[in-house]
């Protein structure tokens, strides 16, 4: 292919590279060298040796079978969110890729868990408090997608938000991982659920996945029209809780969806990172 650049003609050429040297190691982990440059992902040799490592009393050594790639990984890798916004501990800011995983412990037990980072690896030391058995009817591939979204949804809605049976909840981006986890938790608790989606296909998915939800429960996440939906369906009262991941004017509209003494639960990063005002 001929290319004209900088006042000169040139060409792109395909040149085969010599085969790279390989290293056999029990512990390898993946990290991005330059945030924003996805071609800078590299496998690095670690220092964990399953044959020699002495696990701490509160830790377990886990052979990783699957690691999930979630939204925070993408934001950090692409440089859209700075590491110091997502992680305060300076000691681990260079090793934040990979937050959840599934695999087997030293006894062969199927487990899934959450870590601060380094889950994009072959083996890791996992905190026992953040490690759970994988149900028999789940695959390990399925299990790797569960911990972070359900811990996030439960912590925000139940622990922080104090959600109770009979309350109403607006969950933005309902087809996402956290969105689906939140809908499941809210319906199981006995709450009235409203959610938003961005496409017709996602709206149909929500109605198929959750027959309890109809078009009266589903708004548009691409504009602020969901505000009118909420006020109409609640007779002007608003909802008790909003689980928000939208930004800018859609965040402002979400605040206006709250009932008196309602709770606004923010899990988005954009407005926090940009120090955006909540009101004027």
Beta strands, then each sheet from edge to edge (+ up, - down):
strand 1: 2-5
strand 2: 8-11
strand 3: 28-32
strand 4: 41-45
strand 5: 59-67
strand 6: 100-105
strand 7: 110-114
strand 8: 123-127
strand 9: 131-133
strand 10: 168-171
strand 11: 192-197
strand 12: 218-220
strand 13: 239-244
strand 14: 258-266
sheet 1: 1+ 2-
sheet 2: 3+ 4-
sheet 3: 8+ 5- 6+ 7- 9+
sheet 4: 12+ 11+ 10+ 13+ 14+
end
